[in-house]
Amino acid sequence: MGAIICKASLEDQKRIYDFGLNLGIAFQLQDDYLDTFGAQDFGKKIGGDIIEGKKTFLYIKAMELAEPNDKEYLLKLYGNAGNEDKKISEVKSIFAKYGLADMLLLEIEKYTIKALNDIDELSLDGSKQQLLKDFAMSLMTRKT
């Protein structure tokens, strides 16, 4: 909306939209990562998405890549309201077995790079582009 109000070119309107979209995806993926693998001072209980049964990138990829017995166990864990610590530990174990933490970090990086490339294509002087890049990087280097 800001690009439209400022009467930016249609190309820049599209680029700033793409920047927001790609940065938003990277931010959400990072939130998923921090929720599962973050430090205890993240600001919310580690594993909250697992306890709530949220279908995050990690869950979806696990269901795509896992062997049938692991898929079945993951479904059981996500449907189980039992011991939360055990549930988190077991789900994280399945995620680790398939290298999903590293896969998720690569996805975060991919979308962050896309967002930064969108900024490079904007018709803005370098200092204004740098402000947007600094903003993007401040979001993507957060630990909480």
Secondary structure as UniProt FT lines:
FT   HELIX           2..5
FT   TURN            6..7
FT   HELIX           10..37
FT   HELIX           40..42
FT   TURN            46..47
FT   HELIX           48..52
FT   HELIX           57..65
FT   HELIX           68..79
FT   HELIX           84..97
FT   TURN            98..99
FT   HELIX           100..120
FT   HELIX           126..140
//
